[in-house]
Amino acid sequence: MSHLNSIYAVWSGNAEALAADIGELGVTVRQWRRRGHIPSKYWPRIIAAADTRGTELTLAQFIASEAADRAA
């Protein structure tokens, strides 16, 4: 799961805050963290929400994470 830390760090690791910013339930985000996987359909919303918070996330960060997961 460490590959997702930089994404969750935008919200100080707070699943509820991330969920609120993207219009999802906190339980959904907590499940992503537990599984070590964020479904790709949410990436654009997470990137936009991070931008609103003044942090740039890119698709490349998510894609690299997916590749690393498959290699592990």
N, CA, C and O atoms as a GROMACS GRO file, in nm:
protein
  288
    1MET      N    1   0.081  -0.119   0.000
    1MET     CA    2   0.000   0.000   0.000
    1MET      C    3   0.085   0.126   0.000
    1MET      O    4   0.032   0.234  -0.024
    2SER      N    5   0.211   0.117   0.026
    2SER     CA    6   0.295   0.237   0.036
    2SER      C    7   0.294   0.321  -0.091
    2SER      O    8   0.319   0.442  -0.085
    3HIS      N    9   0.267   0.260  -0.207
    3HIS     CA   10   0.264   0.338  -0.330
    3HIS      C   11   0.148   0.438  -0.332
    3HIS      O   12   0.151   0.533  -0.411
    4LEU      N   13   0.049   0.420  -0.249
    4LEU     CA   14  -0.063   0.513  -0.243
    4LEU      C   15  -0.046   0.622  -0.138
    4LEU      O   16  -0.126   0.716  -0.132
    5ASN      N   17   0.056   0.611  -0.057
    5ASN     CA   18   0.074   0.707   0.053
    5ASN      C   19   0.078   0.851   0.006
    5ASN      O   20   0.022   0.938   0.072
    6SER      N   21   0.144   0.878  -0.105
    6SER     CA   22   0.153   1.017  -0.151
    6SER      C   23   0.017   1.071  -0.194
    6SER      O   24  -0.007   1.192  -0.188
    7ILE      N   25  -0.070   0.984  -0.238
    7ILE     CA   26  -0.206   1.026  -0.275
    7ILE      C   27  -0.287   1.054  -0.150
    7ILE      O   28  -0.349   1.160  -0.138
    8TYR      N   29  -0.288   0.962  -0.056
    8TYR     CA   30  -0.363   0.981   0.068
    8TYR      C   31  -0.306   1.096   0.152
    8TYR      O   32  -0.379   1.158   0.228
    9ALA      N   33  -0.178   1.122   0.138
    9ALA     CA   34  -0.115   1.229   0.216
    9ALA      C   35  -0.174   1.366   0.187
    9ALA      O   36  -0.170   1.455   0.272
   10VAL      N   37  -0.228   1.384   0.068
   10VAL     CA   38  -0.292   1.512   0.035
   10VAL      C   39  -0.403   1.543   0.135
   10VAL      O   40  -0.430   1.659   0.164
   11TRP      N   41  -0.466   1.440   0.186
   11TRP     CA   42  -0.573   1.453   0.285
   11TRP      C   43  -0.526   1.410   0.423
   11TRP      O   44  -0.607   1.373   0.508
   12SER      N   45  -0.396   1.416   0.446
   12SER     CA   46  -0.336   1.376   0.575
   12SER      C   47  -0.381   1.236   0.617
   12SER      O   48  -0.395   1.208   0.736
   13GLY      N   49  -0.402   1.149   0.519
   13GLY     CA   50  -0.442   1.012   0.548
   13GLY      C   51  -0.586   0.997   0.592
   13GLY      O   52  -0.627   0.889   0.633
   14ASN      N   53  -0.664   1.103   0.586
   14ASN     CA   54  -0.802   1.103   0.632
   14ASN      C   55  -0.897   1.057   0.520
   14ASN      O   56  -0.925   1.132   0.426
   15ALA      N   57  -0.945   0.936   0.533
   15ALA     CA   58  -1.033   0.879   0.431
   15ALA      C   59  -1.163   0.958   0.418
   15ALA      O   60  -1.215   0.975   0.308
   16GLU      N   61  -1.215   1.006   0.529
   16GLU     CA   62  -1.340   1.082   0.526
   16GLU      C   63  -1.323   1.213   0.448
   16GLU      O   64  -1.413   1.253   0.374
   17ALA      N   65  -1.209   1.278   0.466
   17ALA     CA   66  -1.184   1.405   0.395
   17ALA      C   67  -1.173   1.382   0.245
   17ALA      O   68  -1.231   1.456   0.166
   18LEU      N   69  -1.099   1.279   0.205
   18LEU     CA   70  -1.088   1.246   0.064
   18LEU      C   71  -1.226   1.211   0.008
   18LEU      O   72  -1.264   1.260  -0.098
   19ALA      N   73  -1.299   1.128   0.080
   19ALA     CA   74  -1.432   1.088   0.035
   19ALA      C   75  -1.523   1.209   0.016
   19ALA      O   76  -1.594   1.218  -0.084
   20ALA      N   77  -1.520   1.300   0.110
   20ALA     CA   78  -1.604   1.420   0.100
   20ALA      C   79  -1.567   1.503  -0.023
   20ALA      O   80  -1.654   1.556  -0.091
   21ASP      N   81  -1.439   1.513  -0.049
   21ASP     CA   82  -1.392   1.594  -0.162
   21ASP      C   83  -1.431   1.536  -0.297
   21ASP      O   84  -1.443   1.610  -0.395
   22ILE      N   85  -1.450   1.404  -0.304
   22ILE     CA   86  -1.484   1.342  -0.433
   22ILE      C   87  -1.628   1.292  -0.438
   22ILE      O   88  -1.670   1.230  -0.536
   23GLY      N   89  -1.705   1.319  -0.333
   23GLY     CA   90  -1.846   1.281  -0.333
   23GLY      C   91  -1.872   1.133  -0.315
   23GLY      O   92  -1.970   1.080  -0.368
   24GLU      N   93  -1.786   1.068  -0.239
   24GLU     CA   94  -1.803   0.925  -0.211
   24GLU      C   95  -1.818   0.904  -0.061
   24GLU      O   96  -1.799   0.996   0.018
   25LEU      N   97  -1.850   0.784  -0.023
   25LEU     CA   98  -1.859   0.749   0.118
   25LEU      C   99  -1.720   0.720   0.174
   25LEU      O  100  -1.632   0.670   0.104
   26GLY      N  101  -1.702   0.750   0.300
   26GLY     CA  102  -1.575   0.721   0.366
   26GLY      C  103  -1.541   0.574   0.363
   26GLY      O  104  -1.425   0.537   0.348
   27VAL      N  105  -1.642   0.489   0.377
   27VAL     CA  106  -1.618   0.345   0.376
   27VAL      C  107  -1.558   0.302   0.242
   27VAL      O  108  -1.477   0.209   0.238
   28THR      N  109  -1.597   0.367   0.135
   28THR     CA  110  -1.543   0.334   0.003
   28THR      C  111  -1.393   0.361  -0.001
   28THR      O  112  -1.316   0.277  -0.046
   29VAL      N  113  -1.354   0.478   0.045
   29VAL     CA  114  -1.212   0.515   0.044
   29VAL      C  115  -1.133   0.426   0.140
   29VAL      O  116  -1.021   0.386   0.109
   30ARG      N  117  -1.190   0.394   0.254
   30ARG     CA  118  -1.121   0.305   0.349
   30ARG      C  119  -1.099   0.166   0.287
   30ARG      O  120  -0.997   0.103   0.311
   31GLN      N  121  -1.196   0.121   0.208
   31GLN     CA  122  -1.180  -0.009   0.141
   31GLN      C  123  -1.068  -0.003   0.038
   31GLN      O  124  -0.992  -0.099   0.024
   32TRP      N  125  -1.057   0.109  -0.035
   32TRP     CA  126  -0.946   0.123  -0.130
   32TRP      C  127  -0.814   0.111  -0.056
   32TRP      O  128  -0.723   0.041  -0.100
   33ARG      N  129  -0.805   0.182   0.057
   33ARG     CA  130  -0.679   0.181   0.132
   33ARG      C  131  -0.649   0.040   0.182
   33ARG      O  132  -0.535  -0.006   0.174
   34ARG      N  133  -0.750  -0.028   0.233
   34ARG     CA  134  -0.731  -0.164   0.284
   34ARG      C  135  -0.686  -0.259   0.172
   34ARG      O  136  -0.601  -0.345   0.194
   35ARG      N  137  -0.743  -0.242   0.053
   35ARG     CA  138  -0.708  -0.327  -0.061
   35ARG      C  139  -0.578  -0.286  -0.129
   35ARG      O  140  -0.518  -0.363  -0.204
   36GLY      N  141  -0.535  -0.162  -0.103
   36GLY     CA  142  -0.415  -0.112  -0.170
   36GLY      C  143  -0.439  -0.081  -0.317
   36GLY      O  144  -0.349  -0.096  -0.400
   37HIS      N  145  -0.563  -0.038  -0.350
   37HIS     CA  146  -0.600  -0.017  -0.489
   37HIS      C  147  -0.709   0.090  -0.499
   37HIS      O  148  -0.809   0.085  -0.427
   38ILE      N  149  -0.688   0.187  -0.587
   38ILE     CA  150  -0.790   0.287  -0.616
   38ILE      C  151  -0.837   0.261  -0.759
   38ILE      O  152  -0.758   0.269  -0.853
   39PRO      N  153  -0.965   0.231  -0.778
   39PRO     CA  154  -1.015   0.206  -0.913
   39PRO      C  155  -0.992   0.326  -1.006
   39PRO      O  156  -1.009   0.441  -0.965
   40SER      N  157  -0.955   0.297  -1.127
   40SER     CA  158  -0.917   0.403  -1.222
   40SER      C  159  -1.029   0.501  -1.252
   40SER      O  160  -1.001   0.616  -1.287
   41LYS      N  161  -1.153   0.461  -1.241
   41LYS     CA  162  -1.263   0.554  -1.271
   41LYS      C  163  -1.266   0.672  -1.173
   41LYS      O  164  -1.329   0.774  -1.202
   42TYR      N  165  -1.200   0.660  -1.057
   42TYR     CA  166  -1.197   0.767  -0.959
   42TYR      C  167  -1.076   0.859  -0.972
   42TYR      O  168  -1.073   0.966  -0.913
   43TRP      N  169  -0.977   0.819  -1.049
   43TRP     CA  170  -0.853   0.896  -1.059
   43TRP      C  171  -0.877   1.041  -1.099
   43TRP      O  172  -0.822   1.130  -1.033
   44PRO      N  173  -0.956   1.070  -1.203
   44PRO     CA  174  -0.974   1.212  -1.240
   44PRO      C  175  -1.036   1.295  -1.128
   44PRO      O  176  -0.997   1.411  -1.109
   45ARG      N  177  -1.131   1.238  -1.055
   45ARG     CA  178  -1.192   1.312  -0.945
   45ARG      C  179  -1.093   1.337  -0.832
   45ARG      O  180  -1.094   1.444  -0.770
   46ILE      N  181  -1.009   1.239  -0.804
   46ILE     CA  182  -0.909   1.255  -0.698
   46ILE      C  183  -0.806   1.360  -0.740
   46ILE      O  184  -0.765   1.443  -0.659
   47ILE      N  185  -0.765   1.356  -0.865
   47ILE     CA  186  -0.668   1.455  -0.916
   47ILE      C  187  -0.727   1.596  -0.906
   47ILE      O  188  -0.658   1.689  -0.863
   48ALA      N  189  -0.853   1.612  -0.944
   48ALA     CA  190  -0.917   1.744  -0.937
   48ALA      C  191  -0.931   1.790  -0.792
   48ALA      O  192  -0.910   1.908  -0.762
   49ALA      N  193  -0.965   1.699  -0.703
   49ALA     CA  194  -0.980   1.735  -0.561
   49ALA      C  195  -0.845   1.773  -0.500
   49ALA      O  196  -0.838   1.865  -0.419
   50ALA      N  197  -0.740   1.703  -0.538
   50ALA     CA  198  -0.606   1.738  -0.489
   50ALA      C  199  -0.566   1.876  -0.538
   50ALA      O  200  -0.507   1.954  -0.464
   51ASP      N  201  -0.598   1.906  -0.663
   51ASP     CA  202  -0.568   2.037  -0.720
   51ASP      C  203  -0.637   2.147  -0.640
   51ASP      O  204  -0.578   2.252  -0.613
   52THR      N  205  -0.761   2.124  -0.601
   52THR     CA  206  -0.835   2.220  -0.520
   52THR      C  207  -0.764   2.244  -0.387
   52THR      O  208  -0.772   2.354  -0.331
   53ARG      N  209  -0.694   2.143  -0.339
   53ARG     CA  210  -0.619   2.155  -0.213
   53ARG      C  211  -0.477   2.207  -0.236
   53ARG      O  212  -0.399   2.217  -0.141
   54GLY      N  213  -0.445   2.239  -0.360
   54GLY     CA  214  -0.315   2.296  -0.390
   54GLY      C  215  -0.203   2.196  -0.412
   54GLY      O  216  -0.086   2.231  -0.404
   55THR      N  217  -0.239   2.070  -0.440
   55THR     CA  218  -0.140   1.966  -0.464
   55THR      C  219  -0.165   1.904  -0.600
   55THR      O  220  -0.279   1.873  -0.636
   56GLU      N  221  -0.059   1.887  -0.676
   56GLU     CA  222  -0.072   1.827  -0.809
   56GLU      C  223  -0.049   1.677  -0.802
   56GLU      O  224   0.056   1.630  -0.760
   57LEU      N  225  -0.149   1.604  -0.844
   57LEU     CA  226  -0.135   1.460  -0.868
   57LEU      C  227  -0.153   1.440  -1.017
   57LEU      O  228  -0.225   1.516  -1.082
   58THR      N  229  -0.087   1.340  -1.071
   58THR     CA  230  -0.098   1.314  -1.214
   58THR      C  231  -0.144   1.170  -1.238
   58THR      O  232  -0.131   1.083  -1.151
   59LEU      N  233  -0.199   1.148  -1.356
   59LEU     CA  234  -0.237   1.012  -1.392
   59LEU      C  235  -0.117   0.918  -1.387
   59LEU      O  236  -0.130   0.800  -1.353
   60ALA      N  237  -0.002   0.971  -1.419
   60ALA     CA  238   0.120   0.888  -1.417
   60ALA      C  239   0.144   0.827  -1.280
   60ALA      O  240   0.191   0.713  -1.270
   61GLN      N  241   0.112   0.900  -1.174
   61GLN     CA  242   0.129   0.845  -1.039
   61GLN      C  243   0.038   0.724  -1.018
   61GLN      O  244   0.080   0.625  -0.957
   62PHE      N  245  -0.083   0.730  -1.066
   62PHE     CA  246  -0.175   0.619  -1.051
   62PHE      C  247  -0.136   0.503  -1.140
   62PHE      O  248  -0.142   0.387  -1.099
   63ILE      N  249  -0.094   0.532  -1.263
   63ILE     CA  250  -0.056   0.427  -1.357
   63ILE      C  251   0.068   0.354  -1.308
   63ILE      O  252   0.074   0.232  -1.315
   64ALA      N  253   0.164   0.427  -1.260
   64ALA     CA  254   0.285   0.366  -1.206
   64ALA      C  255   0.249   0.276  -1.088
   64ALA      O  256   0.307   0.168  -1.072
   65SER      N  257   0.155   0.320  -1.008
   65SER     CA  258   0.111   0.238  -0.894
   65SER      C  259   0.047   0.109  -0.940
   65SER      O  260   0.072   0.003  -0.883
   66GLU      N  261  -0.035   0.118  -1.042
   66GLU     CA  262  -0.100  -0.002  -1.096
   66GLU      C  263   0.003  -0.101  -1.150
   66GLU      O  264  -0.008  -0.221  -1.126
   67ALA      N  265   0.103  -0.052  -1.221
   67ALA     CA  266   0.207  -0.138  -1.276
   67ALA      C  267   0.286  -0.204  -1.164
   67ALA      O  268   0.319  -0.323  -1.172
   68ALA      N  269   0.315  -0.129  -1.060
   68ALA     CA  270   0.389  -0.185  -0.947
   68ALA      C  271   0.308  -0.294  -0.878
   68ALA      O  272   0.364  -0.396  -0.836
   69ASP      N  273   0.178  -0.274  -0.865
   69ASP     CA  274   0.092  -0.375  -0.806
   69ASP      C  275   0.095  -0.506  -0.884
   69ASP      O  276   0.103  -0.614  -0.825
   70ARG      N  277   0.089  -0.496  -1.016
   70ARG     CA  278   0.089  -0.616  -1.100
   70ARG      C  279   0.223  -0.689  -1.093
   70ARG      O  280   0.227  -0.812  -1.102
   71ALA      N  281   0.331  -0.615  -1.076
   71ALA     CA  282   0.463  -0.675  -1.070
   71ALA      C  283   0.487  -0.745  -0.938
   71ALA      O  284   0.568  -0.838  -0.930
   72ALA      N  285   0.418  -0.702  -0.835
   72ALA     CA  286   0.439  -0.759  -0.700
   72ALA      C  287   0.375  -0.894  -0.683
   72ALA      O  288   0.384  -0.954  -0.576
   0.00000   0.00000   0.00000
